[in-house]
Amino acid sequence: MALQCGIVGLPNVGKSTLFNCLSSAKAQAANFPFCTIEPNVGVITVPDERLNKLAELVHPGRIVPATVEIVDIAGLVKGASKGEGLGNKFLGNIRETDAIIHVLRCFDDENVTHVDGNVNPVRDKEVIDTELQLKDLETIENRLQKVKNQAQSGDKDAKKALEILLNYKHVLEEGKSARTVVFDDEESQKIAHDLFLLTNKPVLYVCNVDDTSAATGNHYVEEVREAVKDEHAEILVVAAKTEADIAELETYEDRQLFLEEIGLEESGVNRIIKAAFKLLNLETFITAGEMEVKAWTYRKGWKAPQCAGVIHTDFEKGFIRAEVIKYDDYIKYGTEAAVKEAGKMAVEGKDYVVQDGDIMHFRFNVSK
């Protein structure tokens, strides 16, 4: 399931440094605008301690974690919606992603230039918001006239689409993002999704702070919290410079010791990856056997046959049932046989909504 999160922000806010920490693919990190021109794509493994715990019991040949794609996109400047800087390329790259990780500079450092001369993360956020909103408004206006003509001719679907377009137009003209508009019915949600609006993508704000603020944040972070309080968006506080130092350490033990010394339980990189996975509305079910313990990615809310199809399309086509063990039960009883003996293995049908961390075995039959 190749879903992507795009890392965006103004030039020199720490996007490429964070990307380098997240991915084995190394983006150039330099103290000048536009050092990232082509988007760098990294396939990132999702930290999941459950896999290690299961492996201790099952002793598999290998452990296969879930992955998510992270894209480092060129920095944006004011006027991008009109083609300034690398505007059109930047906006096109964002359109191809499924969610946005918006990096904001929340640190002072006279040795790192700021494209606007001084540090102000709320202003920086508004610059990018405005450019994305202007591009979305252009998209809406380009579609409006055609849909209006169809609606006037009595086309029922066009009337529905017109209502949605006008709703978005009103919100965007007020300087708000499309994601602030919520539709309850599935038809409206599909029409809205098919518009592929930039500001309709889910967003995670990453406040890039100095080393001393990694655990507690700072006044810049508080300003960002206040600015986004109505967006229902998650905020993470990360020190990219610290994360780069952690990434240089060779062993897990050394990294954990470093984190303890600076007052953190988990690295910012891990928190970003987990948040990105959640942002994409993804969860994992697990298969556990002697060959491998593997996390399989699915959309939250999917039913058993859809999840079976993640492994192989034949599993979905010929789905009979799913044998499900809850993770906590597997850890408690230690083996699949012990779980069965305790009556803790459930047999589920086509309507079962899979839960994150379910350990599953699918029964299927495909006629020749």
N, C-alpha and C positions, 0 to 999 in steps of 0.2 A: 504494500500500500504506500505508494510514493507521494506522500504529502509533504509540503515544504513550509518552513517558517523563514521569512525573510528578515534579516537584521538591517534596520534602517536607522538613519540619524543624520545630523549635519556632519560635514567633514571634521575630523580630529576629535571625535567624542569618545573613541575607543572601540568602535565596531570591529575593526580588523584584529585588534589585540584580543578581544573576546572570542572572535571566530577562531583565531589560532589556538586558543586554549580549549575550545570546544572540539576542534577537529584535527585530525592528523594532516589534513590539507592545510598548507601554510600560506595564508594571504600576506601580502606585503604590508607592513605596519610602518608608516613614516610620518614625519611631522610636516606634512603639507597636504593641501586639499587634493582630492581626486586620485589618491594613490591606488585606490581600487576602482578599476574601470569596468572590466568584465566581472560579472558576478561569480564568486567562488562558491562551489557547492561542496559541503561536507556531509558524509553519512555518519551520524553520531549514534553511539550505543546508549540506550536508556538505562541508567543505574537501577538495579532491582535486586535487593538483598534476598528476596524470596527464592530466586533461582539458585543462589549459593547454598541456602539452607536445604533446599530440596536435593541438590547435588550431593550434600553430605550424607543423605539417606539413600539415594538411588545409585550413586557412584557411576554416573554416565560417562560415555566416551568424550562428550563435549558439552559445553553450555552455550546456548545461542540466545543472546538478549534481543529485545526489540530495538528498532532503530528509527531515527527521524532525520529528515534532511534539513540542514540549516544552510541558508544562502546569504552570503555577505554581499550586500548591494552597495554600489557607489554612493558617496555622500551627496546629499541634495542641498541646493541653495535657493534663496528667495528668487521667484520667477521661473522655477522649474516647469510649472504648468504651461508656460509660454515658450519653453525650450531653452531657458537659461542654463548655463553649466552643462551638465549631462542629463538635463531634465527629462527629455523624452525617453532616453534609454533607461533611466532610473525608474520612471513611472511604469514603463513597459515591464521591467523586471519585477516590480511589486505586483502587478496584475497577475503574473504567473504563479505567485505564491498563495498559500491557503491561510496564512496568519502572519502577523507582524510582531517582531520583537523590536521595540523602539528604544534605542539607547540614548540616554540623556547625560550630558556632562555635568556632574555635580561635584567637581573638585577644582581648586585653584592651583595653577602651576604656570608661572611666567615663562617657562621653557617650552610649553606646548601652546602654540598659537590658537586663537579662536577666530573663526571666520567672520564674526561680528564684533571682535575687539574685546569683549568681556564675557564673563560666565553668567548666564541667565537661563537655566534649564526650562522654565515655563515659557519664556519667549521662544526658545529653540523649538519646543514642542508645538507652539502655535504656528511657527513658520512652516513646519512640515504638514501640520493639520490643514492649514490654509491652502497649500499647494495641492494636496490630495483632494480637498473639497472642491477647489476650482476645476480640477480635472474631472471630477464626478459630475459637477454641474454642467460642464461641457458635454459629457456623455448623455445626461438627461435631456438637455436642450436639443441635441442632435436627433434624439428619438421622438421627442414630443410631437412635432408637426405631423410626422407619418402616422403616429398612433391617433392623433386628434382626427385626422381625415378618416381613418378606419372606424373610429368610434362614432363619428357623425353619420356614417353609412349604416349604423345599427349593429355593428359587430360587437357581440357581447363580451368576448375575450378582450377586445381592444378597449372597451369601456373600463374593464377591471384594471388593465395595464395603465390606462390614462390616470386613473385614481391614484395608483401607486407612484407613478412618475411625478405627479403634481405634489404628492405628499413629500417625496424626497426633495423636490425642487424647493419647497417652502423651508424645509429643515436646513438644507445646504446654504440657502441664501441668508439664513440667520447665523451662519458661521458654526453650525453643529455638524457632526459626522453622521453618515447614513446609519451607522450601527445604533444610534439612539432611537431609531424607529423600529418598533416591534410589531409584527403581524401575527395574528393568532391562527388564521386558517392556512392550510397547506397550499392552497392554490396561490395565495398572495406570497407566501414564503418562496415558492418555486419561481414566480415571476421576478421577485426581488433578487433571488440568487442568480438568475440568468442575466441580470444586468451587469454582474461582475464589477460592482462599484468598489473602488479602492478603500473608501472609509467604512465599508460594510464588513471588512475583514476583522476578526477578533484581534485584540492587541494586548501585549504584555509590555509594561514599561520597566526598563532596567536602568536604575540610577547608578552610574559609574562614579564611585567616590574615591577619595584618597585612602591610603593604607590604614590610617588611624581611625577612619570612620566606617570600616568594613563591618564591624559588629553592631554599631549603634546608629549609623546614619549621621546626617548633619542638617543644617538649616536649609540647604538646597533641597534635600529629600523631602522635608516637611512642606516646602513650597510646592513641590510636585504633587504630593498627596492632596493638598488642598485644591490644586488645579484640576485634578482628575477624579475628585470624590463622587461626581455624578455619573461617571462613565462605567462603573461596575467593573473596572479593569484591575488586574493584579499588578502590584509594584514589587520588584525585587531590588535589594541594595547589594551591589557587587563592586569590589575593587579590582578592576581589570589588571592592574599592575601586580597586585598580590596573587591573583589567579595565574598570571604568567610565571611567577616564582614557584607556585605550587606545581605547575605543569612540568617544571624542570626536574622535580624530585623523582627519583627512580622507583621507590617502593611505596606501597600503600601505607605501611607503618610510618614512614617518614612524612608522608602527606598528612596523615592524621595527627601526628605530633605537632606539625607546623600549625594546623588548624586550631588545636587546643591552645597553643601558645598565643594566638591572636584572638581567642575567645569565640571561635566558631565551631559548631557541631558538624557542619557539612559545607563542602566547598560551594562557591557561587556557581561554578560550572554545573555541578550536579543539580542544583536548584533550578537553574535556567533550563536544563534539558527536561527535567520532570515537568516544569511549568509549560514548556513548549508542547510537550506531549498532551498535557491536559488542555491547552489552548486549542489544539487541533481536534478536541473531543474524542480522543483515542483512549483505549484501555487495552489490556492484554489478558488472554487466557493462556494456560500453560499445558504443555504435554510433557510427561515425565516418564522416561524409560531408560533402559541400559544403554541405548544408543546415544540419546541426548536428552537434556532438559532444555526446553525451548519456549520462549515467549512469543505468542502470535498476536499481531496487532489487529484490532477491529474497532469499528465505530461504536461508541457508547450507545446502548439501546438496541443493538442488533440481537436477533434471535438465533437459536442454536443452528438451524440450517445455514444461515448466512455465514456464521463463524466457521462451520465445517467447510464451506466453500473457500475460506482463506487458505486452508491446507491444500485442497484440491477441488476443482469444480465438480468432479464425480461424487465427492462426499456430500455436496449440497444437492445434486440431482437425485441421488439415491438415498437420501437421509432417512434413517429408520428411527434412531433415538440417540441421545447423548448420555453417557455415564459421567456424572459430575461429582467431584470431591472438592470440598472447600479446603482452601490452603491450610487454615488453622487445624482442621481435622487431620490432614495428612501429617503435619508436624507433630501433632499430639500422639497419633497411633504409630507412626514410623514407617509403615508399609501399606501398599494398596490392599493386600490381603487382610491386614489387621483392621483397616478402615471398613472393608466389606463385612467382616465378622462383627464389628461394632454397630452395623446397620447405618453407617454414615455415608454410604455411596447412594446418591439419588439417580434415578432413571428419569430423564426429562424428554419431552416431545418437542414438536415443531414450534410451539408457542413459548418455550422457555426463553426468557431474556437473560443472556449470559452476563455474569457479574465479573468485575475485575478480579483477577487472581484465581478464577475457577480452574481446577485441574480437570481436563476433559479427555474423554475417549469417545470417538464417534463410531456408531454402527451404521453401515450403509450397504445398499445393494444396487448395482447398476446392471440392468438387463442388456444382454448382447444384442 
